[in-house]
Amino acid sequence: MNPIREQFVEINGRYLSAKKAVRERDRILSLMASLDESLEAEQTTLAELTAQLNEAKERMADLEGLTWTAVWQKLIGNHEEELGEEAEQLAALKMAHEASEIKIESIQNSLQEFEAALVDLAECDEELTAVQAEQQVFLVGNGRLPAEKIHQLNQQISTGQIFLREAAEAIAVGERALQAVADLRIRITQANDYTGVTSPKPGHPVEFVRLRYSTKYRWGTPYKGYTGIGAIVIAAGEVQPLLDLFQLELSDIDYQMKPPPDLEVPALGEVMLAMKGLLQDNGFERSQRVETWRGHLSTLDKRLQQKVDFLRNKIGHQETAVSRDQTELQTLIEQHWQEAEHE
């Protein structure tokens, strides 16, 4: 046997072994899924039987004891008959209950055996992937596969997988930013709906205003130890870093809907001007400042959501493309491998 054929036989042996291991793993997982369903159904049956058995025991105890039920059945002459029927039902329920427990134990034992078997097959996917890579190298090296086409497919798969990974990271940051914006909008709404507070010194407006500007007063729902204006300022300060990080993640995958400035919260000065509106007794300035800022945050929320939704949609398309390229590549390898096997 020539060296090339020997190499083919060696790789082929490992390939067949790896495929067998994967098939066995899939078979076991399928059986375990079926057993899990059976176990759940049987556990429901056992629970029902347990309830019925307990009720039957209570009825039997009533008939056997000095209870009104027993006395009444004796008076009407049905005591012995009722006692016999209940005893039969109780015996049948005990047998069914025991059979259900035995069945559950059997299923659980089978699941444990399958789990033990899966330990030996834990790396079967990695082994198959490694052998398929060797098949590819062997076929290309011996002129049996079009090197250019194989390189193109591998490049597309690699590029697609990188996009999927980076898009998933961007979505995670985008979702954190969305939550931060939502929290900030809630804080502003709560502060804008504020109608009054008990002043430490009733009748002293200066003290009232000081309390409203304070960053640590304990009115309302706490936000990391702060409420009111302090909570809003802190929440606003947490949004922009997340927006900047999201833009950075988007740049990693060469995607921008608009220039970075479209994802910005107002500057801290604007925050304080808006908050000043919350302290005004006249509704005009209060509503103008706060509503303008809330409108900005509403637009910001929509832009963020658009970007996140767009990435989710792109991920779906890219997953399909990667799967298609992987299938095409594997089909080519298997086709030419089989040809070599029959020579």
C-alpha positions in Angstrom: 0.0 0.0 0.0 1.4 3.4 -1.0 1.9 6.2 1.6 -1.0 8.2 0.2 -3.4 5.3 0.5 -2.2 4.5 3.9 -2.8 8.1 5.0 -6.3 7.9 3.5 -7.1 4.7 5.3 -5.9 6.0 8.7 -7.9 9.2 8.4 -11.0 7.3 7.1 -10.9 5.0 10.1 -10.9 7.9 12.5 -13.6 9.6 10.4 -15.9 6.5 10.6 -15.3 6.2 14.3 -16.1 9.8 15.0 -19.3 9.7 12.9 -20.4 6.6 14.8 -19.8 8.3 18.1 -21.8 11.3 17.0 -24.7 9.1 15.9 -24.6 7.2 19.2 -24.6 10.5 21.1 -27.6 11.8 19.1 -29.4 8.5 19.6 -28.9 8.7 23.4 -30.0 12.3 23.5 -33.2 11.4 21.6 -33.9 8.5 24.0 -33.2 10.7 27.0 -35.6 13.4 25.7 -38.3 10.7 25.4 -37.6 9.4 28.8 -37.8 12.9 30.3 -41.3 13.2 28.9 -42.3 9.8 30.2 -40.8 10.7 33.6 -42.7 14.0 33.8 -46.0 12.2 32.8 -45.4 9.4 35.3 -44.6 11.9 38.1 -47.9 13.6 37.4 -49.7 10.2 37.6 -48.0 9.4 40.9 -49.0 12.7 42.4 -52.6 12.0 41.4 -52.5 8.5 42.7 -51.0 9.8 46.0 -53.9 12.2 46.4 -56.4 9.4 45.6 -54.7 7.0 48.0 -54.7 9.5 50.9 -58.4 10.1 50.3 -59.1 6.4 50.2 -57.2 5.9 53.5 -59.3 8.6 55.1 -62.5 7.1 54.0 -61.4 3.7 55.2 -60.4 5.2 58.6 -63.9 6.7 58.8 -65.6 3.4 58.2 -63.4 1.5 60.6 -63.5 4.0 63.4 -66.3 5.4 65.7 -67.3 8.1 63.3 -70.7 9.3 62.2 -70.1 7.8 58.7 -69.5 4.3 60.3 -72.5 4.6 62.6 -74.8 5.7 59.7 -73.6 2.9 57.4 -74.3 0.4 60.2 -77.7 1.8 60.8 -78.8 1.5 57.2 -77.1 -1.9 56.9 -74.5 -1.0 54.4 -71.4 -0.9 56.6 -69.9 -4.3 55.6 -70.5 -3.7 51.9 -69.0 -0.2 52.0 -66.1 -1.4 54.0 -65.4 -4.2 51.5 -65.6 -1.8 48.5 -63.3 0.7 50.1 -60.8 -2.0 51.0 -60.8 -3.2 47.4 -60.3 0.4 46.1 -57.6 1.0 48.6 -55.7 -2.2 47.6 -56.0 -1.3 43.9 -54.7 2.2 44.6 -51.8 0.9 46.6 -50.8 -1.5 43.8 -51.1 1.3 41.2 -49.1 3.7 43.4 -46.3 1.1 43.9 -46.2 0.3 40.2 -45.9 4.0 39.4 -43.0 4.4 41.9 -41.3 1.4 40.4 -41.7 2.9 36.9 -40.3 6.2 37.9 -37.3 4.5 39.6 -36.7 2.5 36.4 -36.8 5.6 34.2 -34.4 7.5 36.5 -32.0 4.6 36.5 -32.0 4.5 32.7 -31.4 8.3 32.5 -28.4 7.8 34.9 -27.0 5.1 32.6 -27.4 7.3 29.6 -25.8 10.2 31.3 -22.8 8.0 32.2 -22.6 6.9 28.5 -22.6 10.5 27.4 -19.4 11.2 29.4 -17.4 9.0 27.0 -19.0 10.8 24.0 -18.5 14.4 25.3 -15.9 15.3 22.7 -17.3 13.5 19.7 -18.2 16.7 17.9 -14.7 18.1 18.3 -13.2 14.9 17.1 -15.4 14.8 14.0 -14.6 18.4 13.2 -10.9 17.8 13.5 -11.0 14.7 11.3 -13.1 16.6 8.7 -10.4 19.3 8.6 -7.8 16.5 8.0 -10.0 15.2 5.2 -10.1 18.6 3.6 -6.4 19.1 3.8 -5.8 15.6 2.3 -8.2 16.1 -0.6 -6.9 19.6 -1.5 -3.3 18.4 -1.2 -3.9 15.6 -3.6 -5.8 17.7 -6.1 -9.2 16.1 -5.4 -10.8 19.3 -4.2 -10.9 22.8 -5.9 -8.6 24.7 -3.6 -10.0 28.1 -4.6 -13.6 27.1 -3.9 -12.7 25.5 -0.6 -10.8 28.7 0.4 -13.7 30.8 -0.5 -16.2 28.8 1.5 -13.9 28.7 4.5 -13.4 32.4 4.3 -17.1 33.0 4.2 -17.8 30.7 7.1 -15.0 32.4 9.2 -16.2 35.9 8.4 -19.8 35.0 9.2 -18.9 33.4 12.5 -16.9 36.5 13.5 -19.9 38.7 12.7 -22.2 36.5 14.7 -20.0 36.7 17.7 -19.4 40.5 17.5 -23.1 41.2 16.8 -24.1 39.1 19.8 -21.7 41.2 22.0 -23.1 44.4 20.5 -26.7 43.3 21.2 -25.8 42.5 24.8 -24.4 46.1 25.3 -27.4 47.6 23.4 -29.9 45.9 25.7 -28.0 47.2 28.7 -28.2 50.7 27.3 -31.9 50.3 26.5 -32.5 49.4 30.1 -30.5 52.3 31.4 -32.5 54.7 29.2 -35.7 53.2 30.4 -34.6 53.6 34.0 -33.7 57.2 33.4 -37.1 57.9 31.8 -38.9 56.4 34.7 -36.9 58.5 37.2 -37.7 61.7 35.3 -41.4 60.8 35.2 -41.5 60.0 38.9 -39.8 63.3 39.7 -42.1 65.3 37.3 -45.1 63.7 38.9 -43.9 64.8 42.4 -46.5 66.8 44.2 -45.0 67.6 47.6 -42.9 66.5 50.5 -43.1 66.9 54.3 -40.5 69.5 55.1 -38.3 69.1 58.2 -39.5 72.6 59.1 -43.0 73.1 57.9 -43.7 76.6 56.5 -40.0 77.2 55.6 -39.8 77.4 51.8 -36.0 77.7 51.8 -35.7 74.4 53.6 -38.2 72.9 51.2 -36.1 74.0 48.2 -32.9 72.7 49.8 -34.5 69.4 50.4 -35.6 69.2 46.8 -32.1 69.9 45.5 -30.5 67.5 47.9 -28.9 64.4 46.4 -29.4 62.2 49.4 -32.9 62.8 50.8 -34.9 59.6 51.4 -38.1 60.3 49.6 -39.5 57.9 47.0 -38.0 54.8 45.6 -34.2 54.6 46.4 -31.7 54.5 43.5 -28.4 53.3 44.8 -29.0 55.3 48.0 -30.2 58.4 46.2 -33.6 59.6 45.2 -35.1 62.6 43.4 -32.6 64.8 41.5 -29.7 62.9 42.8 -31.1 59.6 41.4 -31.7 61.3 38.0 -28.2 62.8 37.8 -26.7 59.4 38.6 -28.9 57.5 36.2 -28.0 60.0 33.4 -24.3 59.6 34.1 -24.6 55.8 33.6 -26.3 56.0 30.2 -23.7 57.7 28.0 -20.8 55.2 28.8 -23.1 52.4 27.6 -24.1 54.3 24.5 -20.4 54.9 23.7 -19.6 51.3 24.3 -22.5 50.3 22.0 -21.1 52.5 19.3 -17.7 51.0 19.7 -19.2 47.5 19.4 -21.0 48.6 16.2 -17.8 49.9 14.7 -16.2 46.5 15.3 -18.7 45.1 12.8 -18.5 48.1 10.5 -22.1 49.1 11.1 -23.5 52.6 11.8 -27.0 53.8 11.1 -25.9 57.3 11.7 -22.8 59.1 13.0 -22.1 58.4 16.7 -23.6 61.8 17.9 -27.1 60.3 17.3 -26.6 58.3 20.5 -26.1 60.9 23.2 -27.8 62.0 26.3 -28.1 65.7 27.1 -25.1 67.3 28.8 -25.2 67.5 32.6 -26.0 71.3 32.3 -29.2 70.4 30.4 -30.0 67.8 33.0 -29.8 70.4 35.8 -31.9 72.9 33.8 -34.5 70.2 33.3 -34.4 69.4 36.9 -34.8 73.1 37.8 -38.1 72.9 36.1 -39.2 70.3 38.6 -38.7 72.8 41.3 -40.9 75.5 39.7 -44.4 76.2 40.9 -45.5 77.4 37.5 -46.3 74.6 35.2 -45.1 76.2 32.0 -41.3 76.1 32.6 -41.6 72.8 34.4 -43.4 71.1 31.5 -41.2 72.8 28.8 -37.9 71.7 30.3 -38.9 68.2 31.3 -40.9 67.3 28.2 -38.1 68.5 25.9 -35.7 66.2 27.7 -38.1 63.3 27.8 -38.7 63.7 24.1 -35.0 63.5 23.5 -34.8 60.3 25.5 -37.8 58.8 23.7 -36.1 59.4 20.4 -32.9 58.0 21.8 -34.7 54.9 22.9 -36.2 54.3 19.4 -32.8 54.7 17.7 -31.3 52.2 20.1 -34.1 49.7 19.6 -33.8 50.1 15.8 -30.1 49.3 15.9 -30.6 46.3 18.2 -33.5 45.0 16.1 -31.5 45.4 12.9 -28.6 43.4 14.4 -31.0 40.6 15.5 -32.3 40.5 11.9 -28.8 40.4 10.5 -27.8 37.6 12.8 -30.7 35.5 11.6 -29.6 36.0 7.9 -26.0 35.4 8.8 -26.7 32.2 10.6 -28.6 30.9 7.5 -25.7 31.9 5.3 -23.1 30.2 7.5 -25.1 27.1 7.8 -25.5 27.0 4.0 -21.8 27.4 3.4 -20.9 24.7 6.0 -23.3 22.3 4.3 -21.9 23.0 0.9 -18.3 22.6 2.1 -19.1 19.3 3.9 -21.0 18.0 0.9 -18.0 18.6 -1.3 -15.7 16.9 1.1 -17.9 13.8 1.5 -18.5 13.5 -2.2 -14.8 13.5 -3.1 -13.9 11.4 0.0 -16.3 8.7 -1.2 -14.8 8.8 -4.6 -11.4 8.3 -3.2 -12.6 5.4 -1.0 -13.9 3.5 -3.9 -10.7 3.7 -6.0 
